[in-house]
Amino acid sequence: MKTEEKPTKELLEQWHKDPKNWKFGIFYFNKDDKRIFPPKRNKYFGWTVNFANLTSIIALVVLVITIIAISKFLKTL
């Protein structure tokens, strides 16, 4: 698959169901999947991070830092 092509829903579903893309059953790791937050293994529980995608990891770190900064700011009030 070319990097410019957008994957089909069927391919995304195939990647999601493939146990090789889930490390220890909970960490999603797929270099071909460019989504930042793909759905969790059980889609009703929200989203997870694609640990093979650097953008996903950066987004997770920024999100955690933002939550920590907001909580520290609210404690000072």
N, C-alpha and C positions, 0 to 999 in steps of 0.2 A: 504494500500500500504506500502510495506517495504521501509525503507529509502535508501537501497542500489539500489533499482530499479529506473530506469530512467523513468519518466512519458512519456506516448505516446503523440503524437501531438494532438490527439483527446482530451485527458484529459487536456492538457495545454489550448487548445481552450475552453473547457468547463469551466475551472477555470476562464479564462479571461472574458468570457461572463456572468458569474454568478454575478448578482448585489450585492449579499451579500459580495463579495470580494472587493467591491469598497465603501470606506467610504466617505460620502458626495459627491459621484459621481466622485471624482478625485484622492483619495488616495487608492492605491492598498494594500490590507492587506490579505495575504493568508499564513498561517503557513506551509501548505503542499508544496507550491511552493518554490523551492530552488534557482530559478534564481535570480541573483543579480539585473539585470535591465530588467524586463519584458516589453513588449510593452505597450504603453499608450492605453487608451480605444479606441481612434481612432488611429490605427496603423501607419497612415501616418504622425503623429506628433512626432514620435520618441519613446523614452523609458521613463519609470518612475522607481521609487524605490519601492520595496516590503517592506513596513514598518513593516511587521511581521518577516522579516529576519534580524537578527543583522548584518550580513555581508553586507547587502545592505545599512544599515544606516551608518556603518563605512565607506564604500566606498563613500557615499555621503558627509560625513564630510571631508574626506581626499580630495576629489575633490574640495570642496568649499575652504578649507584652501589653497590648491595648487593655485587656481585661485587668491585668495586674496594675497598670497605671491608673485606671479608673477606680479600682478598689482602694488603692492608696490615697487617691484624691478624696474619695468619699469618707475615708476614715479621718481626714484632717478637718472635716466640716463640723 
